[in-house]
């Protein structure tokens, strides 16, 4: 028989999950599994990566999340211990596109409304966004298992009835067995409840790493997360080395005492069919004068701009302009140019210094006429097709430089114009790079700071700003390779570092990227809170672009600040207005 893993963490469960997405799907495919789920802790960071990586593997991607459920009002902010005791886990899977949208909203609102140590939803949110979601009762840290383990069997049954009322036949009792003492009797009781109340049970393995041999790397990851050493007997660690992507045969053996647990995974996998739309541009709505189309209004602004830019609008200029407008119209990007020129010209009207243009956008006479750029593409013989090519359907990408002191003002203008719920900053994912992996490994293994520092000092320099990686470093740096081949501490540290290198470590915010949505962004993409309260997408810029959302880089450039300060000082002290 086959089996489908419905509770599986990836490296996007940062510093807790050690499964790399590609490897995880390859192992699932090699084992003949027809599908596999992604259920990271409280986030949907890896969903697009997982969904797209599954193409061509023969493994159907099941989109899910292991959410944090607060037993109370998500807006409460109790102390850490109380919060921890009242926060449970819950496994959620999207059965269809409605379920996917509800999962996006549930994850987003848990971050935006309920974040307190963790992004927390509550039973109110769960009921509001339950349509299209399949709910599994969860691991040992979930609400129902906690009640059973504590001996409150009547309370557990009441909660089971409550979940069934919300999810109907999309609620399943989740069984797990990693050799932990309480799990077998817990499974017995869950099956008894299932038989009593007519609810199916399903087996999962709460996978946190791909192969059993990866348990050591996962242990190192946990030590990095908790700033502890492997030798510390009090540190947080998993209770066994069974939390991996087991084969169908291994899962059948695990659940042989609870018949039906494996078969139900296939039933649930059949129910899960989500399609995430890609590529079609989803531009914000730009308001044009009544009776005019986007194309009409753009043409009118461009004609006015040409008269402002050129003393004589020659046939060559007219021909170039008409060609560009035709390409822009055929590609459906009139709104894009109207949106960009609007905030650029607003900034200029507010006295905010704007850069003259960078990259291929300077090759567009439409951009020049609209005031987006300050370089004459005809005069400098710049090529438009490098910027926008009808043979390559892709959203235009105009990076705009602003005086770094006023960048926030421009973003606030955009947010006010299109709605604060339509605008967000964009996430970045930090990974464990070579030098950092060495430092982390040395500390986790209990070696002195000096031992790790010695190895990082003989690590080769970046190549064009990029880390070539530990394997390449061992090949290219004789001193580092020699230290490794001598064995001892250096070899142990490097071997450990290789296990965790390039795993996701942290979530940050893109230095410049801002996304603007046609509808509230929660309709398109999961959101989160940044460290300072910013609203941030859970998908990175590559994911945002794949979804067809408008991403614009608002760059704060210190050079522009210096130029503006210099102009002001010259005007104040010399009475001269310098035109830069």
Buried (B, 14 or more C-beta within 10 A) or exposed (E): EBBBBBBBBBBBBBBBBBBBBEBBBBBBBEBEBBBBBBBBBBBBBBBBBBBBBBEEBEBBBBBBBBBBBBBBEBEBEBEEEEBEEBBBBBBBBBBBBBBBBBBBBBBBBBBBBBBBEBBBBBBEBBEBBBBBBBBBBBBBBBBBBBBBBEEEEEBBBEBBEBBBEBBEEBBBBBBBBBEBEEBBEBBBBBBEBBEEEEBBBBBBBBBBBBBBEBBBBBBBBBBBEEEBEBEEEEBEBBEEBBBBBBBBEBBBEBBEEBEBBBBBBBEBBEBBEBEBEEEEBBBBEBEBEEEEEBBEBBBEBBBEBBEEBBEEBEEEBEEBBEEBBEBBBEBBBBBBBBBBBBBBBBBEEEEBBBBEBBEBBBBBBBBBBBBBBEBBBBEEEBEBEEBBBEEEEEBBBBBBBBBBBBBEBBBEBBBEBBBEBBBBBBBBBEBBBBBBBBBBBBBBBEBEEEBBEBBBEBBBEEEEEEBBBBEEBBEEBEEBBEBBEEEEBBEBBBBBBBBBBBBBBEBEBBEBBBBBBBEBBBBBBBBBBBEEEEBBBBBBBEBBBBBBBBBBBBBBBEEBBEBBEEBEEEEEEEEEEEEE
